[in-house]
């Protein structure tokens, strides 16, 4: 699998699990969920760095 697809999928899983964990009513789970969501979003955003560059023919 290409590097950008891997980063995107791992970031998406982290982001979605962060959203799920932040719905739990304990303060600790909210903090962990927010951190996972932020790190997942950063990973998804940084995966655009590895996107293939368009080359003109």
C-alpha positions in Angstrom: 0.0 0.0 0.0 1.2 3.5 -0.7 2.5 5.6 2.1 -0.2 8.3 1.8 -3.1 5.8 1.8 -1.6 4.2 4.9 -1.3 7.5 6.8 -4.8 8.5 5.7 -6.4 5.3 6.9 -4.5 5.2 10.2 -5.4 8.9 10.8 -9.0 8.3 10.0 -9.2 5.3 12.4 -7.6 7.4 15.1 -9.9 10.4 14.4 -13.1 8.2 14.5 -12.0 6.4 17.7 -11.2 9.8 19.3 -14.8 11.0 18.5 -16.2 7.8 19.9 -14.2 7.9 23.1 -15.0 11.6 23.7 -18.7 10.7 23.9 -18.1 8.7 27.1 -19.0 10.7 30.2 -15.8 10.3 32.1 -13.3 13.3 32.1 -10.4 11.0 31.4 -12.0 9.5 28.3 -12.9 12.9 27.0 -9.3 14.0 27.2 -8.0 10.8 25.6 -10.7 11.1 22.9 -9.7 14.7 22.1 -6.1 13.8 21.9 -6.7 10.9 19.6 -9.0 13.1 17.4 -6.4 15.8 17.1 -3.5 13.4 16.4 -5.7 11.6 13.9 -6.5 14.8 12.1 -2.9 15.8 12.0 -1.9 12.5 10.6 -4.7 12.7 7.9 -3.5 16.3 7.0 0.1 15.3 6.9 -0.7 12.4 4.5 -1.3 15.0 1.8 2.5 15.7 1.9 3.0 12.2 0.4 0.4 12.7 -2.4 1.9 12.0 -5.9 2.9 15.2 -7.7 1.4 15.8 -11.1 3.9 15.9 -13.9 3.4 17.8 -17.1 4.2 15.8 -20.2 
